Amino acid sequence: MPRADSDGVSIHYELAGTGDALVLIGGVGGGGGEYRPLIDALAGHHRVLAADNRGAGSSDKPDEPYGYGMMAADTVAAMDAAAVAAADIVGFSMGARIAIELCLALPERVRTLTRLTASGGDSLAGFGRFGRTSAARQPSRALAPR
């Protein structure tokens, strides 16, 4: 079971498939295994990385407040452990908010951003190249086989 260290917190992640890297970031309480059918479908065309957010699945559950920036750092730790330099990022629900933090902090690590079931309060307006592309206008760009 692969794990990454994120500032002393052990983050569980899964890797499947070959091809361009695609990182799935789940929502509240969801583990990467929750997306198994999607991982299996995408693994035919992508190298899929799905990490359990801290506090969920098989990742550590430290007794402290969590924040989106902290969880974005966890995702980057998993990317580093899996030798993923840059990827298409797909965030589900809270994972979409985490993905925005990752984009803002390390835009060079993000090829594309797809936000699914994201709350309406986190507009990307003004966030450079990510403000020009939304999941509503290009829902399958990151998921399309290359």
C-alpha angles and dihedrals in degrees: 000000000000118000136184128206114232108183092316096321117113112227118196117215140172129217125200137167136004134266132058113001118258121183120203116203114193133211134250113326094350121132125210090254088066087073096049096126091050093045090051092049094048095043090076090071106016143046096242122204116190118177129190108239115238108276093029140082114344096337122106117277105212116191097240138092115283126215136192093247091051091050091047087055088052090054091050090050089055090047090051093048090051092046093243107153097180134356149174103265123214117186124190119205106309086011087066089059090048089050091054090054090050090050093050095046100040112013091165089067092057123077095173136355124216119181118196124192090352120168116255095238098078104071117182093212109134095017097116118240092356091061089062096057125055133176088240092062099037108021098164105033095107093040100049116108113252 
